[in-house]
Amino acid sequence: MNNIIRNITERIASESGIAVQFVSNVVDLLKSGGTVPFIARYRKEQTGSLDEVQITTIRDLLKRFEELEKRRAAVISSVEEQDLLTPELKEAFLAASTMAELEDLYLPYKPKKKTRATIARARGLEPLAKIIMAQRETDLIARAKQFVKPDKEVLTPEDALAGARDIIAEWVNEDTRARARLRRLIYKDGVIASKPVKGKEEEGEKYRTYFEWSEQACKSPSHRILAMFRGEKEGFLRVKIAPDEEKAFDILEDLFLKGQGEARDQVQQAMHDSWKRLLHPSLETELRNDLKAAADKTAIRVFAENLRQLLLAPPLGQKRIMAIDPGFRSGCKIVCLDEEGRLLHNENIYPHPPENERGKAMNKIQSLVSAYNVEAIAIGNGTAGRETEQLIRKIRFDKDVMAIMVNESGASVYSASDLAREEFPDYDVTVRGAISIGRRLADPLSELVKIDAKSIGVGQYQHDVDQKLLRQALDDTVTSCVNAVGVELNTASKELLTYVSGVGPALAASIVKCRNESGAFKNRQELMQVPRLGTKAFEQAAGFIRVAQSDNPLDSSAVHPESYWVVEKMAADLDVSIAGLMKEKELQKKIVPEGYVTEKTGLPTLKDIMQELARPGRDPRKTFDFFEFDKSVKSMDDLREGMVLPGIITNITAFGAFADVGVHQDGLIHVSELASRFVRNPAEVVSLNQKVMVKVLSVEKERKRISLSIKQAEKTD
């Protein structure tokens, strides 16, 4: 086992480009229960200061190579049980470096269901197949007559030859050299082509781009791969991947044909049959799976990065907020929240058609702002959002009140969830949805963790990709964001606590229960009083937990309790309290970190500690930035080609980015219109929630399509 782990560690190091020593340490830390955020933040000496992305890469490669080893053991065991394992074959199995290579080697020994070749063997035709394969027989018909056996359904020499060809076709399919060379061919030169299913052209109109499409498969971008495969799955497209058949036959002929004569012709027939019936379908499926996996990986990466930017969007902070979930016929739901996000008041107003009670609605909003000392108004950006925003801006308040459009994607999902019912059992979905809109303005991270990330609407083909991998990536992203910001122990929801390193759903529920029953935690150490929260969980979680009112000021910082002694020693050396040290920048400048290095505490940790002393518990999120749409544009009818408008990035994909310009329909900024320079990855240029100026290139109202350009907007300016 140690040899296997060592081999896996070396392979991870080779593939990731990370030193073996650090890979080995990360593997040990992961296997001992360490989480990615904890290892990245608090074990820098052991990892060489690897970041979360690198540690996640090691974790994922470890899983992949462990699965390979598990499969290798199963393959060797299977062949051994058949009493067919030779030292040479075992060595070949052990040397296989990929799953495909291992499966190619195992293919001849894999227990088979009933096939044409197994039927031919049962009829006693394998000796004939060997004779033909040798390609030395001069009178093949005479030889084939010897295998005619009516009792085994071999009635003629041609029946015997056909059965022998079936066996040869299987040999060709199972030949590791042939599979390796043909795999390289189809992966390098294979063309992916799609056509409409006959009679489905009108129904599958949205896939018209792919009705007569072909390109080199290895160069096809992820969004096209996923689009074609989705069209195929929905029954509108036929998709095939194939290399040049002549090149495939050349490879097979080079490997299997020799001499001239009838036997050679028989082998050639079997070889062609093997390609069309066995090899090509098998390798096409393999390539499809690999293309799908690569496309999934790209789409998941885009989704995860978008989610990260959304979760780390600047919070407005603890303010008294009025939140409005706009609507026409059903009216606008208003809620008023206090600084902690608690519900103070809710009611409906009907300022839009058909009721048109504008004056009454404006008076109501004005009185509620005054009564509840509202500092900001959050307006959902869905139906009637812009109309409601315009209404708000016409109201004269007796103080400054910000009116802010809020992306409400996922609010309806939250409002109908068990969690929402648990939080607000006495209110309906409209109230819960409005509360979610207001809270996500105050603190996007705390509110969005309550919603299934797939429902937030910042992905690309998220329902088509591998759901297990997507869930892992999104969980990783949420966990990374929550731990980067830190969590206030005495106010955090169960959902937020769930993502703290080492906690999880069960311990999060236990923490909240303990808090409700025994009152606020006085310090980090009191976490140890939570049932089932042991030493390991405390080690993983403590550094990411904040206790603002603790008697130890370090409890509100990212300094881990295991390093408190360092700060205590620093303070003692300067003859000052810890609180005094954290307040006095001049005293901090006197500290020489190198003087506190020990066997377990190195300079990376000490530098982090110094940063925390300077800015304890600092929030990595940016400061909230106010944004306002063009007041003259409210719907697609108001858009004109050539207009330059303010917009906000709502989604980023592999082919471009989408921006909201305030007309209830996001516009596409194609990757070619993002910047003057060539852009391979749109995330190089824009980020989610970024404020941008865009130029309207075209408006297709019937198809609800808007084309925008940042590049041309810059030129106009």
Protein Blocks (a to p, Z undefined) as FASTA:
>chain_A
ZZmmmmmmmmmmmmnopafklmmmmmmmmmnopafklmmmmmmmmnoopafklmmmmmmm
mmmmmmmmmmmmmmmmmmmmnopacfklmmmmmmpmbfklmmmmmmmmgccdddfklmmm
mnopmmmmmmmmnopafblmlmmmmmgcfknopabfklmmmmmmmmmmmmmmmpmklmmm
mmmmmmmmoccdddddehilmmmmmmmmmmmgcddfklpcfklmmmmmmmmmnopaccdd
dddfklmmmmmmmmmggcedjklmmmmmmmmmmmmmmmmmmmmmmmmmmmmmmmmmmmmm
mmmmmmmmmmmpccebjcddddddddfklopadddddfkopafbdcdddfbcfklpmklm
mmmmmmmmmmnopabdcddfbehklmmmmmmmmpccfbdcddddddfehklmmmmpmklm
mmmmmbcfklmmmmmmmmmmmmmmlmmmmpcfklnopaghklmmcfklmmmmmmmmmmmm
mmmnopafklpcfklmmmgghiajmlmmmmmmmmmmnopafbfklmmmpghiafklmmmm
mmmpccfkbcblklmmcbdfklmmmmmmmmmmnopafklmmmmmmlmmmpcfklmgcfkl
cfklmmmmmmmmmmghiafbdcdddddddfkbmbfklpcghiacddddfbdcfkbccdde
hlopacdddfklmpmbdcfblklmmcehiacddddfbdcfknopacddfklmmmmZZ
